Amino acid sequence: MDITSLIIFLVIGAIAGWLAGQLIKGGGFGLVGNIIVGIVGAIIGGFLFGMLGINTFGLIGSIVTATIGAVVLLFLIGLVKKA
C-alpha cells in the first residue's frame, strides 16, 4: 500500500466515522475515534454488503459502505452498553 492509498483509506474512515457519529449519537468521536470507527465500519459494511450481494464502486460507494457499517457498529455498541 503506497502513501496515497493509505491517506485515502484514513480519510474515508474519518468521514464514515464522523457521519455515523452524527447519525447515531449526534456528534463525532474526534479525529482518531472517527478513523477507528470508520475503518471497523468499513470491514463490517463490506461483510454485510457482500452477504447481501450489493456492490459499490468508487469513493462515494466506499464512504457509503463504511458509514453503514459504522452505524451498525455504533448501534450494536449501544445495545451492549444498555444491557
C-alpha positions, 0 to 999 in steps of 0.5 A: 500500500503506497502513501496515497492509498493509505491517506485515502483509506484514513480519510474515508474512515474519518468521514464514515466515522464522523457521519455515523457519529452524527447519525447515531449519537449526534456528534463525532468521536474526534479525529482518531475515534472517527478513523477507528470507527470508520475503518471497523465500519468499513470491514463490517459494511463490506461483510454485510454488503457482500452477504447481501450481494450489493456492490459499490464502486468508487469513493462515494460507494466506499464512504457509503459502505463504511458509514453503514457499517459504522452505524451498525457498529455504533448501534450494536455498541449501544445495545451492549452498553444498555444491557 
